[in-house]
């Protein structure tokens, strides 16, 4: 059985903080920590991008002193809404049977975007048979409304769960587009 909300978010936030706290050890820039997610994992990435804190400088645990905000996100065929256009399997796995409507709305991440949400690269196929493309469109619209930089690519055809899309040449270009976008963001 999968872990229920908020455990996955807490794990991701802890991972982001740990990377920042261990930046010297891992030889990484603590100001360039991004998150990528696919499908339900993209819901988790967008949740981390809309529910974060900047750390507690007075925390006893030195890891907790670091921000849990990702510096950017890459969302691949994301589940975004837990209301309209959702993927009920993701809702069930994260929230269980008959989740509270207020919690569903709170985890509809397009409704949680603010001007502090990090920049996003989003891609999906228009005919995704599992997660409706409206999820990507809703999130991109919310980013636009809040003046958050984003890049959105909607490819006409392709299955859900195509990953790097090596078997789908028209979609496989997403990786090159993401690389160009990452470089434009200094990553």
ABEGO torsion letter per residue (X at the ends): XBBBOAAAAAAAAAAAAAAAAAAAAAGBBAABBBBBBBEAAAAAAAAAAABBBAEBAABABAAAABBABBABBBBBGBBABABBGBBAAAAAAAAEBGBBAAAAAAABAAAABBAABBBBBBBBBAABAABBAAAAAAAAAAAAAAGBBBBBBBBABEBBGAEAGAABAAAAAAAAAAAAAAAAAGX
